[in-house]
Amino acid sequence: MRAYFKMEFFQFMSNKKNIAIYVILLFLSCYYALKIAPEYDPIEKVDVLEIEARYLTREEFLDNVVIREGMHYLTAFAVSIFPEWNEYDKARLDAIEKNNLEEYAEATSKWYTYSDKFTFESEVLYYNPGYYTYGNSYAVMDGHYAYLSSASRYEDYTEGKSDLSVNVFEERTALQTLQRLLHSYLPLILLVSCILFTVDIVLKDRQNPTLLQGLPLSDWRKLIVKGGVSLLGSILAIIPLLVGLLIIGSQYGFGHFNLPVPNYSFSEDLFSTITMGEYLIQNLLFIVVWFFFIISLLLLVSVMLKNEFANLLVGCVFLFAEFIYFSRGIGIEWNAQWYPTSYVQVGQIISGYRNYLYVSDALSLRSGLVVMGLCTCVFLFLIFLMSNHRKFKLL
């Protein structure tokens, strides 16, 4: 069985299609690091001119407003909230001038909490204009999430666990860039790569049927070896992506594993934090479980249909099916947590953002592992049954 694994792995690594996938991943990684990452413009950033303009505008209003009985209610509202708001902005400006990043983090955490308190339910105050672009109908909800997330993150910075810098505040370091990618399209890239690695790993044997029929292994064992090779190849796809992170780290710093990652709880509408190390380990675990799921699914389809296009189609349907039924707030209407397709956005599941979008508390790492694990076990059981049935022989 070990010799068969070596043979399969050699064929896997010498497959021109697989080599092309690794090269494309390397190219995308380098392109992102050299072109896209330097152009990253976060909505929430350290902008001294913006803070100063906001502070001076409010200060001028407070210096010139005449407080009298019967004044307009919006004027009275502004008079009541602007002093404390400016207190936090002044503390931020002073901390930046003194280059005291811990004081800046403390004042900024309070600023985000205070700002969200009056903005979320207000009809006259607005979040950062960046949330209102491209006709975003959920700008208030996005701003609310971002402000609470930023408040939690900056509060953790004040505890002295992290080496602070402007790049850390703006999440430009290599590890924070990886976190942002896991929160967006990186899981999809890795899972699509896994599908492409696996679509032909069974069906390629039709090119050498005589040689393989002579191997003293059952079809079940052959399938397990092929699945193991595909799993190892999919995990190795992470290596080309690390090249881009090394480039980003050399430009903006690598960050470290104690950096905070906000974790949202829908039931309490508040954030806690986990460390970057915990976040990355949980993502890696979840992605590997996804690899198991996809590989077992495609092995089953390979045994049943013996068609590479069918493998590709079925795999892509499972990855992109969520787009068919997803809409914000749908978690109120039905239990999307029972569908494996709801867990594709791995980083968003772990951070709790997917719960925020679904308006649910059911999508979590634990529920995802249970659903994906049960489905994988079912697929493997069906593969075992079929591989021992004459009708479904591999060759």
Helices and strands as residue ranges (DSSP letters): H 2-14, H 16-31, I 32-36, G 37-39, H 48-64, H 73-98, H 101-119, G 129-135, H 139-157, H 166-169, H 174-182, H 186-198, G 203-207, H 209-213, H 219-236, H 238-252, E 260-265, E 270-275, H 276-305, H 308-320, H 322-325, G 330-332, G 336-338, G 340-343, H 346-351, H 353-358, H 365-387, G 390-392
